[in-house]
Amino acid sequence: MITKINHIAIVVNDLDVSLQAYHELLGLPIGARKVMAEQEVEIAFLPAGDSLIELITPITEESGVAKYLAKRGEGIHHICLEVEDVEAALAEMKAKGAQLINQEPIQAAEGRAFFLHPKGTHGVLIELLEADPQ
Ligand code: ZN
């Protein structure tokens, strides 16, 4: 069902500063960048081989990500695992009694996705994503 790690997401205070740091320190190319108005975040990608590093910063003070950043500071936010079929993955997770954050797939930057609650995954927020065709 899971085909690869699509991305690892890191919450940061300042997208420009962190993007430059990851680019200069690790030599990763700077990829796509976009504002996700619904989630109240701006994100930027750095391709790393077959996967991506995703930097996220809040654009409002009330978003979930803003609260996360205020409470925990910068660091890893979630791991995104890619699946072939998001509906099938969601049905399977429901059948297995997984603790879900989304009961239906949401529109993510890279495709359709849903999140598993960290309570059920030993402390890690997990995103399951069906990526849009490139
Ligand atoms: Zn993600």
Boltz pocket constraint, residues with backbone or C-beta under 6 A from the ligand:
constraints:
  - pocket:
      binder: B
      contacts: [[A, 7], [A, 9], [A, 54], [A, 78], [A, 80], [A, 127]]
      max_distance: 6.0
